[in-house]
Amino acid sequence: MSYRAIYGAAQYFLVLSIITFSLPGLAESAEAAKGFHSIRVSPEMKEKVDHETMKRVSQFFHDAEEAISKGDIDALMDLYSDSYKNGDHDKAAAKAIWQRIFSVFENMSTMHNMNLVNYSQDGGLIVIGCSGILLGMKKGEGDRVPVDTWTNEEHILTLEKGKWKLVGSAGQKRKRLWFDKPMHPLF
């Protein structure tokens, strides 16, 4: 097992443990988990990626978290590239999955631990490694539950008309909560 896999698994279990023990407190305040993400940049990548680019990539994830917390499907889908592909899923399939999630859950939030993996020389493509969790409350119920978790997923962003867009994801396939095909729709 590689160092990256061991490190990623340790991060995942740490985040999951913190969240599990924090769920009662999070149920009282959905705001507590919103907007929690960080992107680590290795010294090698700092030489390739400027501060403004990292600021804009971080804003992309903040915008996604905001759209999810508000259940704003249009704002969320605006973050996807029209050429989005994740296995058998395209942008329309991702939208259908998010609509299904939003129809069942409310007060949603995400937490991420991200790492810059790669950045293209021309500055038009960036790969972010990520482990995290999507939390929500089933409508009509009071407890926050994990809707989805992911470990060592790679989010591939492309620069389109001056904005970062999600063009795809990569990672180990696994079955997730009530999806007929393994996929994590955004993070």
Secondary structure, 3 states (H helix, E strand, C coil): CCHHHHHHHHHHHHHHHHHHHHHHHHHHCHHHHCCECCEECCHHHHHHCCHHHHHHHHHHHHHHHHHHHHCCHHHHHCCEEEEEEECCEEHHHHHHHHHHHHHHEEEEEEEEEEEEEEECCCCCEEEEEEEEEEEEEECCCCCEEEEEEEEEEEEEEEEECCEEEEEEEECCCCCCCCCCCCCCCCC
